[in-house]
C-alpha cells in the first residue's frame, strides 16, 4: 500500500450505528490479513442422554462402530482436543487444519450431549493436496464436510438391554440373556485430533458453520466497535456540559446536529459493489458537516467521519489493493515467461549434447569395427563400415566368419579332371594286380 494510506492503521474511524454494513461474498478474504484460512464449527461426537430407560433414544447415539460416550467420561477430557490437528481421512501426512476451541453442550434426558469444535482450515494445505484438496474445499464451503474423532482410551463397558432396560455394565457383569447394543469407551486419556472423512461413524458429526477469515474477524470485533462508540458518546456528552467560551458557540453545535439529523433521515441507501465486498451506505442527500470536539487546545481532537468519508477511504484502499495485486500478477507472469525461456534453452543445449554424444559413440564403434576387419584381413570401404555400425556385435562376427570361409574356399585347389575310363576301374582289382606284379 502506498504512503498516502500509511496513517490508516493509526486512525480511529468512528461510525454511527446503522450507517453502513459490509457484506463479504465470494472471495472476500482479501479484506483480512489471513486470506488463506477458513473458520468452521462442527460436531465431533455425541454422548448418551442422561435417561437410559428408552432403548430407541440410547441406540440413536451409538455410532456405526458400536462405540458410545458417557458424559461423565467426556467432561474431564473434552478440552484436550484443543490445539490438535485435523487430517484428511486420518492420514498423518495430510494435515489440513487445527482444532482451536472445544465446547461441550450437556446431555438431557431426551437428547445426547454434543462436543462442538471451532476449527481453522488451512487453504494452502488443501492446495497442496491438488484434486483431493479441491474436493475437500468444496465440501467445506458448501457445509457438507463430516468428521471423525481420534481418541485414546483404556477400557470399555458393554451397553446392554435386559429386563426392558438399558444398562452400562462391566464385561464381567453382563447378565445372562442380555442383548449387547454397543460399548462405552471409558478411562479416556486424550481426544488427540479429528479427521475429515466421507463416511463418519457418527452420522451426525456434521458442519454447523463456515466463515472465511474476514467474517470471523468482523464478528470478533463487533464488541470492540460498540465499546468505542459508547466511549466517544460519553466524551462528547461530558464536553457539551462544560461551559463554552461564548453563547454563540454554545448554540452552534445543537443547530448543526439538528440539521445533520434531518438530512440523514431524508437520505436514501447507496450501494457500492467491488470485486471483494458489497458496501451498503446510508448517504446524506446534502454534504454533511464534520464535527470536531475538543475539551482544550492541548487535547487530541476526535473526528467523527461521515459515511461518505468511510466509503471514499474503503474505495481507495480496495483500489490500491487490486492495483498492487495486478502489478504482482504481471511480475509473476514475467518471471514465469523468463523461466519458460530458460527451460527451452536448456532443452536445446541438452539435445545438442545428446547429439554430440551419439556421434562420438558412433565414431568409437566405427573405429572398433575397422580394427576387427583389418585383423581378419577383410577388405572394406566407408559404405561397408557405415552399414556395420548399425548392426549388432553378433551380426558383425558372423559376417567376418563367413568372409574368412569364403576367402579360404577361394584359395583351395580342387582337381576337377576325371578320365572317362576311370569310372569303370575297380580300385581293388588294380591293387591286387599290382601286388602280383611286385611278387
PyMOL commands that set and color helices and strands:
alter all, ss='L'
color gray80, all
select helices_A, chain A and resi 3-10+28-31+55-59+71-74+78-81+123-128+131-141+171-173+213-220+222-241+247-266+307-375+382-389+393-411+420-424+427-438
alter helices_A, ss='H'
color red, helices_A
select strands_A, chain A and resi 20-24+37-46+67-68+85-88+95-105+114-122+146-162+165-168+179-197+207-212+268-273+277-283+292-293+302-303
alter strands_A, ss='S'
color yellow, strands_A
deselect
rebuild
show_as cartoon
